[in-house]
Amino acid sequence: MALPLLPPSHIGPAFGQLQQQQQQHGDAAIDDLCRYVETTWLVNAMWSPATLSVYDQNVRTNNDLEGWHRRLNNIARRANVQQFYVLVRLVS
């Protein structure tokens, strides 16, 4: 969970260390998780560790977006704005 907090060049080696520790314990569910993280986030043509890393970035969460979404929902006076034309009227 903390890999994105590392500099991009440290993510791969840190994940490798975690995998080695995991292999000593032999938990199949964790092995599956490690394979998923590796193939989806670390060794992938679309994503690289640099896109995963939030190291030294000012905004590390989506709280800004969540706040905007909550305010928009409050304006709409309902829990969910699903119809596009309602959204257009609210933001214009």
C-alpha positions as CSV (number, residue, x, y, z in Angstrom):
1,M,0.0,0.0,0.0
2,A,2.9,2.4,0.6
3,L,4.7,1.7,-2.7
4,P,3.3,4.9,-4.4
5,L,4.8,7.0,-1.6
6,L,8.3,6.0,-2.8
7,P,10.4,7.6,-5.5
8,P,9.8,5.8,-8.8
9,S,13.3,4.3,-8.9
10,H,12.7,2.7,-5.5
11,I,9.3,1.1,-6.2
12,G,10.6,-1.9,-8.1
13,P,13.4,-2.9,-5.6
14,A,11.0,-2.4,-2.6
15,F,8.4,-4.5,-4.3
16,G,11.0,-7.2,-5.0
17,Q,12.0,-7.3,-1.3
18,L,8.3,-7.6,-0.4
19,Q,7.9,-10.5,-2.8
20,Q,10.9,-12.3,-1.4
21,Q,9.5,-12.0,2.1
22,Q,6.2,-13.2,0.9
23,Q,7.6,-16.3,-0.8
24,Q,9.2,-17.4,2.5
25,H,5.7,-17.5,4.0
26,G,4.0,-19.2,1.0
27,D,0.5,-17.7,1.2
28,A,-1.3,-18.4,-2.1
29,A,-3.7,-15.4,-1.7
30,I,-0.8,-13.0,-1.2
31,D,1.1,-14.6,-4.1
32,D,-1.9,-13.8,-6.3
33,L,-2.0,-10.2,-5.1
34,C,1.7,-9.9,-5.8
35,R,1.3,-11.2,-9.3
36,Y,-1.6,-8.8,-9.9
37,V,0.4,-5.8,-8.6
38,E,3.4,-6.7,-10.7
39,T,1.6,-7.3,-13.9
40,T,-0.9,-4.5,-13.6
41,W,1.2,-1.7,-12.1
42,L,4.9,-2.5,-12.3
43,V,5.6,-4.4,-15.5
44,N,3.0,-3.0,-17.9
45,A,3.1,-1.3,-21.3
46,M,0.6,1.3,-20.2
47,W,1.7,2.1,-16.6
48,S,5.1,2.5,-15.2
49,P,6.3,3.1,-11.6
50,A,6.7,6.8,-12.5
51,T,2.9,7.0,-13.1
52,L,2.2,5.1,-9.8
53,S,4.5,7.3,-7.6
54,V,3.1,10.3,-5.8
55,Y,6.5,11.0,-4.2
56,D,7.2,14.7,-3.6
57,Q,3.8,15.7,-5.1
58,N,1.7,18.3,-3.4
59,V,-1.7,16.6,-4.0
60,R,-1.6,12.9,-3.2
61,T,-5.3,12.1,-3.0
62,N,-8.5,12.7,-4.9
63,N,-10.0,14.6,-2.0
64,D,-10.2,17.8,-4.1
65,L,-12.3,15.9,-6.7
66,E,-14.4,14.3,-3.9
67,G,-15.1,17.7,-2.5
68,W,-16.1,19.1,-5.9
69,H,-18.4,16.1,-6.4
70,R,-20.0,16.5,-3.0
71,R,-20.7,20.2,-3.6
72,L,-22.2,19.4,-7.0
73,N,-24.5,16.8,-5.4
74,N,-25.5,19.3,-2.8
75,I,-26.5,21.7,-5.5
76,A,-28.4,19.0,-7.3
77,R,-30.2,18.2,-4.0
78,R,-29.9,14.5,-4.5
79,A,-27.2,11.9,-3.9
80,N,-26.3,11.3,-7.5
81,V,-26.3,13.3,-10.8
82,Q,-26.6,10.7,-13.4
83,Q,-28.3,12.5,-16.3
84,F,-25.9,14.5,-18.4
85,Y,-28.3,17.4,-19.1
86,V,-28.8,18.0,-15.4
87,L,-25.0,18.2,-14.9
88,V,-24.7,20.7,-17.8
89,R,-27.3,23.0,-16.2
90,L,-25.6,22.8,-12.8
91,V,-22.1,23.7,-14.0
92,S,-23.1,26.4,-16.5
